[in-house]
Amino acid sequence: MAILQPRLVIPIGTLAIEQVLGESVPLVEVIGSQRQLRYCGLKVDVICLPHPSGASPWHKLEPGKSLLHRALGLIAVHPEVRRTFPASRRGNRSAVV
């Protein structure tokens, strides 16, 4: 973290989300939203995603499906994603509509 100094952290799955947020929070409260916090001494934006495990239907059923879509949309328009992947390198396609 100290070397990369990210501005956006995307924890995937309950365990990663708990480690980044520092607390246990239901997925429906964190997926689809953006939080700003201090993580490893850095001020970062955090956008959480559910684990894409085939064993879990969470991201395939409501409200998980809509919340996942919203989270992916937040990632797609985040300034760090736009800076890292400018439109000219994306082939002028949007990752998520």
GIPE-V873761 format. One line per field, one symbol per residue. burial: 1 if it has 24 or more other ideal C-beta (glycine too) atoms within 12 Angstrom, else 0. A space follows every 10 residues. Layout:
BEGIN
burial = ???
END
This chain:
BEGIN
burial = 0000010111 1101001001 1000001101 1111100010 0001111111 0000000110 0001001101 1101110101 1000000000 0000000
END
